[in-house]
Amino acid sequence: MSDAPDEEKLEELRQKKMEQLQEQADGQQGGSQEAAKQQAEAQKKAVLRQHLTDDARKRLNTVKMSKPQFGEQVERQVVSLARSGRMQGKIDDEKMKQLLQELKPDSQSFDIKRR
């Protein structure tokens, strides 16, 4: 009968240790994912710095502030062009305007006729 309380305590200790190990493993996975996100963001910024002039970068930042999703789309496009090697030289302000014009979603116009 004296073994039963010891076994219960031992089982409790095992459970606590398993929970601690599980939390530690979850923390490491989250940390590695966060580190990977930060590294990808740093690489993206480096590519943009390398392939955009100051004026083009300012224009892109302005677009990102007003329309974050559209700005991210433009950034992804510029990065993919740079990585694929389809970009000659740097993108200046005029080229950035053209790129924004091409990627801009079509706006719908509505004609209202009164009778």
C-alpha positions, 0 to 999 in steps of 0.5 A, spaced: 500 500 500 505 504 501 507 504 493 501 507 491 502 514 493 509 514 490 507 511 484 501 517 483 507 522 485 511 519 480 506 519 474 504 526 476 512 528 475 512 525 469 506 529 466 509 535 468 515 533 465 512 532 459 508 538 459 514 542 460 518 538 454 512 540 450 512 547 451 519 548 450 518 544 443 512 549 441 517 555 443 522 553 439 518 551 433 515 558 434 522 561 435 524 558 428 518 560 424 519 567 427 526 568 425 525 565 418 520 570 417 525 576 419 530 573 415 525 573 409 523 580 410 531 582 411 532 579 404 526 582 401 528 589 404 536 588 401 533 586 394 529 592 394 534 597 396 539 594 391 534 595 385 530 601 387 532 608 386 531 613 392 525 616 389 522 609 387 523 607 394 519 613 397 513 612 392 513 605 394 513 607 401 507 612 400 503 606 396 504 602 402 502 607 407 495 608 403 494 601 400 498 596 404 496 590 400 497 593 394 504 595 396 506 588 398 503 586 391 508 591 388 514 589 393 513 581 391 513 583 384 519 587 384 523 582 388 520 576 383 523 580 377 530 581 381 531 574 382 529 572 376 534 576 372 529 580 368 530 587 371 536 591 367 539 596 372 535 600 377 527 601 377 527 609 377 521 613 379 518 613 372 519 605 371 515 605 378 509 609 376 509 604 370 509 598 374 504 601 379 499 603 373 500 595 370 499 592 377 493 597 379 486 593 379 481 596 374 477 600 377 469 600 375 465 606 373 458 606 374 454 610 369 447 612 372 442 615 368 436 618 370 429 618 367 
